[in-house]
Amino acid sequence: MKVLILGGGGREHAIAWKLTQDDPEIELIAVPGNPGIAELGRCVDGDPSDGIAMLQIARDERVDLVVIGPEAPLAAGVTDMLLEVNIAVFGPSHAAAELESSKRFAKEVMQADGIPTAAATTHRAPQDAKRAARALGAPVVIKASGLAAGKGVIVAMSIAEADAAIDAVLGGAFGSAGNEVLVEEFMSGEELSLFAVTDGREFVVLPIAQDHKRLFDGDEGPNTGGMGAYCPVTLGTQELIDEVSALIIAPTLEAMRRRGRPFRGLLYCGLMLTPTGPRVVEFNCRFGDPETQVVLPVMDAPLLPLLLWAAERGPKPAGVVTSGERFAVATVVAAHGYPESARKNDVIQLPAAGDDLIFHAGTSRTASGELVASGGRVLAAVGVADSFETARARSRTAAEQIVLNGSQFRRDIGWREAERLARTP
């Protein structure tokens, strides 16, 4: 079996690791990949969003499956181009991926079909958006409608902050992602990440995770793409999974089929556990990052059969995907200056190989072979153990052992879970 992975971040490294852990005979190719993936397979230079180039590579390599990691190739329609020539793809079509690439579209689907989410309106004129913010009152959430690499969401604690956020979004701070702005009701509660692998009708739910968006301990500082995650989560009970499946996942898949946009691949449900029940914060159309780095290590089922089923190239795997008795905690090590202006080219020294996992996200090698930082979120140190506290301690220790000048990482990943477990008799 030959698998082509599009992408070069921590999510893609985790996918590559899981596939080769399940079956060492799998042949992996990644575009563009990263130094971590290069230890598991072959990396090829290229732009994953260049559909013509990806089609050529898939044909030349005669791959059995293409797995699309990031959102940009989905929004660019790479899935559609590959399917046109009968190449198996894990990832939704361009039309289905609008659930992520257009927050306006996703909100329209949820509002029309009664899928629980926050009230919101979409605007192109700043004054209209500001009136909507005043109608909701602070705190209020301001979102760029398009893809903004996880940075287009501002929780405004005052109307003045909301006005500034609206001006920033519609003023071009997030490029074309800010052509439209959503003014959304603020929801309180805990946020969880649920992945559902689907063939468009049926679906399989993976273990639930929780990530940490703020840069500093105690959930302080600016929002980021994610500074860590853990899995499983005590709150992610079977009762919650059943409720989300019935009220959110199944109706969303039905709504997409009815609109002629069947969704096949991975539906990422960002959930807020509000006092009135779970509600959708956002949908993504691919594995999340850094949640993938903790979900895949605790899965007690192989990944490839799920991907092939969703790509309509195999039967639905038997059994239920659970987390078994394993726990995983990921601590993201970020570059100096992240998220505003991440410094590149600082040399990285990794700890000696051990039982913990180090997933590469923003790394590259120099001509002389040195490992250096090439992005904002550089590495994820993942501890896997038979208890949450042990996994948490191992993740933190592994992060501390990574040598990177000016690096930033949180030392409190999983703090909510730790407090819950401390309260448990």
C-alpha positions in Angstrom: 0.0 0.0 0.0 1.4 3.4 -1.1 0.0 6.5 0.7 0.6 10.1 -0.3 0.2 12.6 2.5 -0.2 16.3 1.6 1.1 18.7 4.2 4.2 19.2 6.3 3.0 20.0 9.9 2.6 18.2 13.2 -0.8 16.8 12.1 0.8 15.2 9.0 3.7 13.8 11.1 1.2 12.2 13.5 -0.8 10.7 10.6 2.4 9.3 9.1 3.5 7.9 12.5 0.2 6.2 13.1 0.1 4.6 9.6 3.6 3.2 9.9 3.0 2.1 13.5 0.0 0.1 12.4 1.7 -1.4 9.4 5.5 -0.9 8.8 5.0 -2.2 5.2 3.1 0.9 4.2 5.1 3.1 1.8 4.8 6.8 2.6 5.3 9.8 0.4 4.7 13.4 1.7 4.5 16.7 0.0 6.3 18.7 1.3 6.7 16.7 4.5 9.2 17.6 7.2 12.3 16.2 8.9 10.2 14.0 11.2 8.1 12.6 8.4 11.4 12.0 6.4 12.3 9.4 9.0 9.2 7.4 8.1 8.9 7.9 4.4 10.0 10.0 1.4 9.4 13.7 1.2 9.0 15.5 -2.1 9.1 19.3 -2.6 5.9 20.9 -3.8 2.8 22.9 -2.9 0.0 20.7 -1.6 -2.5 23.3 -2.9 -1.2 23.0 -6.5 -3.8 20.5 -7.8 -2.1 19.9 -11.1 1.3 19.1 -9.5 -0.3 16.9 -6.9 -2.2 15.0 -9.6 1.1 14.4 -11.4 2.9 13.1 -8.3 0.0 10.8 -7.5 0.0 9.4 -11.0 3.8 9.1 -11.3 4.0 7.3 -7.9 0.9 5.2 -8.6 -0.4 5.8 -5.0 -3.3 3.9 -3.6 -4.5 6.7 -1.4 -4.0 10.5 -1.0 -4.5 11.9 2.5 -5.0 15.7 2.6 -3.8 17.2 5.9 -4.3 21.0 5.9 -7.4 23.0 4.9 -5.8 25.0 2.0 -5.7 22.1 -0.5 -9.3 21.2 0.3 -10.4 24.8 -0.3 -8.4 24.8 -3.5 -10.3 21.8 -4.9 -7.4 19.3 -4.9 -9.8 16.5 -3.9 -12.0 17.2 -6.9 -9.1 17.1 -9.3 -7.9 13.7 -8.0 -11.3 12.2 -8.0 -11.8 13.2 -11.6 -9.2 10.6 -12.6 -10.3 8.0 -10.0 -7.5 8.5 -7.5 -8.7 7.7 -4.0 -8.7 10.7 -1.6 -9.3 11.1 2.1 -10.7 14.6 2.3 -13.9 16.4 1.2 -14.7 18.0 -2.0 -14.3 21.8 -2.5 -18.0 22.3 -2.2 -18.2 20.2 1.0 -15.1 21.9 2.5 -17.0 25.2 2.6 -18.1 24.1 6.0 -14.6 25.3 7.0 -13.6 27.7 4.3 -16.7 29.8 4.8 -18.0 30.4 8.3 -21.0 32.1 6.7 -21.9 29.0 4.8 -21.4 26.8 7.9 -23.6 29.1 10.0 -26.3 29.1 7.3 -26.4 25.3 7.3 -26.6 25.1 11.0 -29.3 27.8 11.3 -31.4 26.3 8.5 -31.3 22.8 9.9 -31.6 23.5 13.6 -28.1 22.4 14.5 -27.2 23.9 17.9 -24.7 26.8 17.6 -24.3 30.4 18.6 -26.5 33.1 17.1 -24.6 35.1 14.5 -25.0 37.4 11.5 -22.7 38.0 8.5 -21.7 41.5 7.3 -19.5 43.2 4.7 -20.1 46.8 5.9 -18.4 47.9 9.2 -21.3 49.9 10.4 -23.7 47.0 10.0 -21.4 44.7 11.9 -20.9 47.2 14.7 -24.7 47.6 15.1 -24.9 43.8 15.3 -22.3 43.8 18.0 -24.2 46.3 20.0 -27.4 44.3 19.7 -25.7 41.2 21.1 -23.7 43.1 23.7 -20.2 42.3 25.1 -18.6 39.9 25.3 -19.1 39.2 21.7 -17.1 37.1 19.1 -15.8 38.6 15.9 -14.8 36.1 13.2 -13.3 36.4 9.7 -15.5 34.2 7.5 -12.7 32.7 5.4 -9.6 30.7 6.2 -7.3 32.6 8.4 -4.9 29.9 9.7 -6.6 29.8 13.0 -6.1 33.5 13.8 -9.3 35.1 12.5 -11.3 34.8 15.8 -11.4 37.6 18.3 -13.3 37.4 21.6 -14.1 41.1 22.3 -14.7 41.8 26.0 -16.1 45.3 25.3 -17.8 47.1 22.4 -14.7 49.1 21.8 -12.7 45.9 21.3 -15.5 44.6 19.0 -15.3 47.8 16.9 -11.5 47.5 16.6 -11.8 43.8 15.7 -14.4 44.5 13.0 -12.3 47.3 11.5 -9.3 44.9 11.5 -11.1 42.0 9.9 -12.9 44.1 7.2 -9.8 46.3 6.8 -7.6 43.5 5.5 -5.8 42.2 8.6 -6.6 38.6 7.5 -6.5 39.1 3.8 -9.3 37.7 1.7 -10.5 35.7 4.7 -11.9 39.0 6.0 -14.1 39.9 3.0 -17.0 39.0 5.3 -17.2 39.2 9.1 -19.4 37.2 11.5 -20.7 38.9 14.6 -21.5 36.0 17.0 -23.0 35.4 20.4 -20.4 34.6 23.1 -20.8 31.1 24.5 -19.5 30.1 27.9 -18.5 26.6 28.9 -15.7 24.2 28.2 -14.6 23.6 24.6 -13.9 20.1 23.2 -12.7 18.7 19.9 -14.5 15.8 18.4 -13.4 14.0 15.1 -15.9 12.0 13.1 -14.6 10.0 10.1 -17.4 9.6 7.6 -18.3 8.2 4.2 -21.0 10.8 3.9 -23.7 8.8 5.6 -22.3 6.7 8.4 -19.6 7.9 10.7 -17.1 6.7 13.4 -16.2 9.0 16.3 -12.6 9.1 17.5 -11.6 9.8 21.1 -12.5 13.3 22.2 -9.7 15.8 22.9 -9.3 19.3 24.4 -6.8 21.8 23.2 -5.3 25.0 24.6 -5.4 28.1 22.4 -3.9 30.8 24.6 -0.1 31.3 24.5 0.6 31.4 28.3 -0.2 29.3 31.3 -3.6 29.9 32.9 -5.1 30.6 29.5 -3.6 34.0 29.3 -2.1 35.9 26.4 -3.0 35.9 22.7 -4.8 33.2 20.8 -2.7 30.8 18.8 -3.2 27.8 16.6 -2.9 25.6 19.7 -0.3 25.3 22.4 -1.1 21.8 23.5 -3.8 19.2 23.9 -4.8 16.0 25.7 -6.9 12.9 25.1 -9.2 11.4 26.3 -11.2 13.9 28.3 -13.4 12.9 31.3 -16.2 15.1 29.9 -16.2 13.1 26.7 -18.6 10.5 27.9 -20.6 8.0 25.8 -23.7 10.0 26.7 -22.1 13.2 25.2 -20.9 11.3 22.1 -24.5 10.0 21.6 -26.0 13.4 22.0 -23.5 15.1 19.6 -24.0 12.3 17.1 -27.8 12.7 17.1 -28.0 16.5 17.3 -25.0 17.6 15.3 -23.1 15.1 13.2 -25.9 13.1 11.6 -28.0 16.3 10.8 -25.0 18.0 9.3 -24.2 15.1 7.0 -27.8 14.9 6.0 -27.9 18.6 5.4 -24.8 18.4 3.1 -26.3 15.5 1.2 -29.5 17.4 0.7 -27.5 20.4 -0.7 -25.7 18.2 -3.2 -22.4 18.5 -1.2 -21.9 15.0 0.4 -19.2 15.2 3.0 -16.6 12.4 3.0 -13.5 12.6 5.1 -13.1 13.9 8.6 -15.6 16.3 10.1 -14.0 18.2 13.0 -16.6 19.4 15.5 -15.4 22.2 17.8 -17.9 22.0 20.6 -18.8 24.2 23.5 -20.4 22.5 26.4 -22.9 25.2 27.4 -25.4 25.0 30.3 -28.1 24.2 27.7 -26.1 21.4 26.0 -23.3 21.0 23.4 -23.2 23.7 20.6 -21.0 24.0 17.6 -18.2 26.6 17.8 -16.9 25.8 14.4 -16.5 23.0 11.9 -13.2 22.0 10.3 -12.9 19.6 7.4 -9.7 17.8 8.3 -7.8 16.5 11.3 -7.1 19.2 13.9 -3.7 20.4 15.1 -2.5 19.8 17.8 -5.4 17.4 18.7 -4.3 14.8 16.1 -1.0 14.4 17.9 -2.9 13.1 21.0 -5.9 11.4 19.4 -4.0 9.0 17.1 -1.6 7.7 19.8 -4.5 6.5 22.0 -6.5 4.9 19.2 -6.7 1.1 19.7 -7.7 0.6 16.0 -5.7 0.9 12.8 -6.1 4.2 10.9 -5.7 3.1 7.3 -9.0 1.0 7.1 -10.9 4.1 8.4 -9.3 6.3 5.7 -10.0 3.9 2.9 -13.6 3.4 4.0 -14.2 7.2 4.0 -12.6 7.4 0.6 -15.0 4.7 -0.6 -12.2 2.2 -1.2 -13.0 -0.3 1.5 -15.6 -1.7 3.9 -16.5 0.1 7.2 -14.1 -1.3 9.9 -15.7 -3.5 12.5 -15.6 -2.5 16.1 -15.5 0.8 17.9 -12.6 3.1 18.1 -11.8 3.8 21.7 -8.9 5.2 23.7 -8.4 1.9 25.6 -6.3 2.5 28.7 -3.9 5.0 27.2 -3.7 8.8 27.8 -1.8 11.3 25.7 -0.7 14.9 26.4 1.0 17.2 23.9 3.0 20.2 24.8 3.7 22.5 21.8 7.1 24.2 21.7 6.8 27.4 19.8 9.5 29.7 18.3 10.5 33.0 19.8 8.1 35.8 18.9 5.2 33.5 18.1 2.3 34.2 17.3 3.0 37.7 16.1 6.3 37.2 14.4 8.0 33.8 14.8 11.8 33.8 14.6 13.2 31.3 12.1 16.5 29.4 11.7 17.3 28.9 15.4 19.1 25.6 15.8 17.1 22.8 17.5 18.6 20.0 19.7 16.2 17.2 20.4 16.3 14.9 23.5 17.7 11.4 23.2 15.2 9.0 21.7 12.9 7.5 24.3 9.3 6.4 24.8 7.9 9.8 24.3 6.9 11.2 20.8 8.3 14.3 19.2 6.2 15.5 16.3 7.7 18.0 13.9 5.6 21.0 12.9 7.8 23.9 11.9 11.2 22.4 11.3 13.6 22.1 8.4 17.2 21.1 7.8 20.0 23.3 6.6 22.4 22.3 3.8 24.7 21.0 6.5 22.0 18.9 8.1 21.3 21.0 11.1 17.7 20.9 12.4 16.3 24.5 12.6 13.0 26.2 13.4 11.0 27.2 10.2 7.6 28.0 11.6 5.7 29.3 14.6 4.7 26.1 16.3 7.9 24.1 16.0 7.5 20.8 17.8 5.0 18.9 19.9 6.3 16.8 22.8 3.8 14.0 23.4 3.7 11.8 26.5 1.7 8.6 26.3 1.1 6.6 29.4 -1.5 4.5 31.3 -2.5 7.4 33.5 -3.2 11.1 32.7 -0.8 12.5 35.2 2.0 10.3 34.0 1.4 11.3 30.4 1.2 15.0 31.4 4.5 14.9 33.4 6.3 13.1 30.5 5.1 15.6 28.0 6.2 18.5 30.1 9.6 16.9 30.7 10.2 16.2 27.0 9.3 19.8 26.1 11.8 21.0 28.7 14.5 18.9 27.2 14.2 20.4 23.7 16.9 23.0 23.2 15.6 26.0 21.1 16.8 29.5 21.8 13.9 31.7 22.9 11.3 28.9 22.8 7.9 29.2 24.4 5.7 26.5 25.8 3.0 26.0 28.4 3.6 24.0 31.6 -0.1 23.6 32.4 -1.5 21.6 29.5 -4.5 19.6 30.8 -5.0 21.8 33.9 -8.8 21.5 33.7 -8.6 17.7 33.6 -6.1 17.7 36.5 -8.6 19.7 38.5 -11.4 17.4 37.6 -9.4 14.3 38.6 -8.4 16.0 41.9 -12.1 16.5 42.7 -12.9 12.8 42.0 -13.3 10.8 45.2 
